[in-house]
């Protein structure tokens, strides 16, 4: 059935809602009661009679017994089992029990239940053992104020999850089911879970408030949490007994009286809770067009471009040229530069020489000509491009637009070009997600030879930024390659299911032009991040990288989250993974080192953590990942 | 020249002593002054003029300069360079300097110096780049009492080393040179270093005291430290100016007046310090015969035996049979058992049936017969052995000794044998370094079928023990295999260069015979180790494992360090590595879990750490290491 329609987007798993049930050996009846007529999409149900204990059974009737599972595999179709039933491990199981017999019973039963669940799935998945295991824990973090340190009480359920996941080596089939309680931890603390593999949020009826009409509703902070989960494809499961007396007229004749044998359609006792969750789902803001486009790229690792070594393909140009916001910013910057170069009154006397280095298929040429028109300044444009394929398109564009008298096309690498005259303005778009990572500094060093001493570079500077993130999905994707190289590579990625653990900080800055004598494009930066205390402990899987560029004076462009240019889609963030995720305790600083290293044929980054505990230096000597010159 | 002779053993590197010198561009003169006539074996000397700065040189005379190294590679023979010179990186180098130019100078010079050192070595090593780098740090740890937490002062030099080594990923060519100061840290704190790759201890003249005759000597704790270093193949280097006024008569005519041009042989200013270090060396206890035999096995990883799956070789029997201490203990235990079975006065009436299960080539048969003779009890012996090769030797032994009437040889696996009568005493030697690791429990379960209800098993019980250790050499040897399997294997090893960080604790115990109905040889144990606070932080590379067995009543046998049987050499310890070494802060507990798991065809261990941070479960499902049934 689903929770209904959300504007513009109906593909996420989170539109399905489940309900937690007691053990019921008639599985078809359980399904028909909770699903068909009641509006839930799946049940979370025990698979085995909770009174079962292997040790008792053996004592009673020897070894020829039938395990007390909820129905045989044949009572439901394979697709019903896989789509509508989430098996729940018996809650009495305690694998760490001091009682030897109880512990052995627990181990035996756990193995039997998992084998049974696997058996049910195996029929469907034809031997692919990709059963997901969900660890169920409460969403809970008490404040550190209560100084009862020796208490064994659970203070921060994230710690429990973290231990379990580390012992299991970040197994990719291990996920989370979070119990949502009536009290929620701080926003920072909750934020951590958005970088973790949460599959299900179990909302208890006692977490609901009652609205003026007597119906269940949720607090503002609960609403915000649930909406966040919807946005991260987390499914809701409702659990518990109905605690709200729904006014009789709205629930039909048999309100508050459950009788499974009544023939007319029975209203499910949790129906009003389900309706409220559905209302929250439908009320969400529709996805913007950009969000819809980016949906398929979320948390998907891509190798960064190598635009110097490789020639871009037409499709890539096509995509990037559509980013109108970016070119509007460039046009604004060029306007301001033209006005600075040519004062009012001198418009007809002075022709500004503007060179687009890395002209591609011409979007910056167009922006420059539009800026000239807008400001009424005379312009002479050189369009320098090393990719001969792009030059072909550039030629036809110039002809089509009738720009032959204004624009000169130069098919040459800007680092090698022998310019016939010097430029007033040098315009380039060589920035990568991490600013300098597509070697803009090295390219512009080559190009600044033909910029006048007082000439202007657009961009005039750019800075990279990083911040520590929890990103279990990305980490597992990197880890799945089982080699060092992938752990020492930076990836372009549309970050979505991540937790940003501290504000980003600046890393490397480059200014253009730069005429200093001891100029070097090598860089080193040590950074200290402090994760807010109320976050609790958190795991750092790596660093999200961004850039911000000053095109000219106050015109900037960038993807650093706190000041990113709205509605620009040319760049996703960059992700620097850590080979071993690092746990950071509340209040303890995270010390990180980043290097930009330059060799004769390549440029690369190295990174490491030195506090709270040292990591190896990643990508030492550029052994795994580099950008070719 | 060396430090002289130590009784019984003169092969360790530590018999050579070096001296630290200033920069000297005449390397042959430096060597002849310090080595030939003065008694030192090598110099620790700067390779480059300390006034050199790349940035100054460039400014002066462009790029056609010669680097100011101490002599060309030709001034010494390759073997002189490699045996007598330890190159010292320029002390002014600061790679983290805030001063950009100084930092670049540092980087350039470091690279030049390492390249030069490599050049000197490469000639000798024919392309094998196995140059060792020594990190030089003081042996220093201040107490935590001084609560000036914000101070940047070095509190514990081990922390510095640990960070550096972690960043370098435990590189096997990275070692340590420790400066020994006049004040020493606590014994526990020093103990850590014996598990680290310390190559050199640099003793400063100002660490020496003055004895009654005016000569330099060292404090008791310094003496103990130096002796410890000698025992771990650490070389001494003397450093500093002479600070003792040696009485004139003993130093020749030119005492306290250094003139390199004086023709007659000059006494080296540090000679009296060298003599004292030589005295400490020669004074050491000679190695025992057992120590000499074990020398070649120190810190060398061996795969544990698989005596059930594989048949032992003659050489293996030969070695183990020589362990007379072990068989004396067995004989004592059998004596006591015989006296308990047959009271005085009944000697001639009762014949005790004794079965040796796993008789090998007969040492326990001999011990049993000697015990019978000693106690005057009548004995009937069954010698059960599954290895047909050992049975051949056993037959000839029986014949040779004339034991045909007393001993029956059974060529059979004890688990399958159909015994013609039941035994009073079952004697076995099936224990491995970790007690049950060679499957003694499973074998004796099979054998106890033919033990009388009130019969005696020798051994009657055994317990395994573990303790956390620092063992960088072992860790690097495991790591060198670059696979998971080796990190999840337990090794038999003569532990020597290790730091034992906390007293050992018991793990698993087995009792024989065991007639309980719910008997299982599966075991699980959770252990808490607390590293003494004055140790400081330490790294745990894994766990040393031992056993102690009760043969009968008060007769025991074992290798657990605090109660090990003296002069027994049959067992080395066992080593369980950790895939990622774990740093433990002072006072924080180390929580460890060990499992003994049994399948239908194999038995294996699993282990993990859960505090201070969780490790993966090692050898999950016995995927890497197991003992076949």
HADDOCK unambig.tbl for C-alpha pairs under 7 A between the chains (distance, minus, plus):
assign (segid A and resid 163 and name CA) (segid B and resid 614 and name CA) 5.66 0.50 0.50
assign (segid A and resid 166 and name CA) (segid B and resid 614 and name CA) 5.76 0.50 0.50
assign (segid A and resid 166 and name CA) (segid B and resid 615 and name CA) 6.15 0.50 0.50
assign (segid A and resid 166 and name CA) (segid B and resid 616 and name CA) 5.88 0.50 0.50
assign (segid A and resid 167 and name CA) (segid B and resid 614 and name CA) 5.81 0.50 0.50
assign (segid A and resid 167 and name CA) (segid B and resid 615 and name CA) 5.41 0.50 0.50
assign (segid A and resid 167 and name CA) (segid B and resid 616 and name CA) 3.98 0.50 0.50
assign (segid A and resid 167 and name CA) (segid B and resid 617 and name CA) 5.59 0.50 0.50
assign (segid A and resid 168 and name CA) (segid B and resid 616 and name CA) 5.73 0.50 0.50
assign (segid A and resid 168 and name CA) (segid B and resid 617 and name CA) 6.87 0.50 0.50
assign (segid A and resid 169 and name CA) (segid B and resid 616 and name CA) 5.29 0.50 0.50
assign (segid A and resid 614 and name CA) (segid B and resid 163 and name CA) 5.64 0.50 0.50
assign (segid A and resid 614 and name CA) (segid B and resid 166 and name CA) 5.77 0.50 0.50
assign (segid A and resid 614 and name CA) (segid B and resid 167 and name CA) 5.83 0.50 0.50
assign (segid A and resid 615 and name CA) (segid B and resid 166 and name CA) 6.14 0.50 0.50
assign (segid A and resid 615 and name CA) (segid B and resid 167 and name CA) 5.43 0.50 0.50
assign (segid A and resid 616 and name CA) (segid B and resid 166 and name CA) 5.86 0.50 0.50
assign (segid A and resid 616 and name CA) (segid B and resid 167 and name CA) 3.99 0.50 0.50
assign (segid A and resid 616 and name CA) (segid B and resid 168 and name CA) 5.74 0.50 0.50
assign (segid A and resid 616 and name CA) (segid B and resid 169 and name CA) 5.29 0.50 0.50
assign (segid A and resid 617 and name CA) (segid B and resid 167 and name CA) 5.57 0.50 0.50
assign (segid A and resid 617 and name CA) (segid B and resid 168 and name CA) 6.86 0.50 0.50
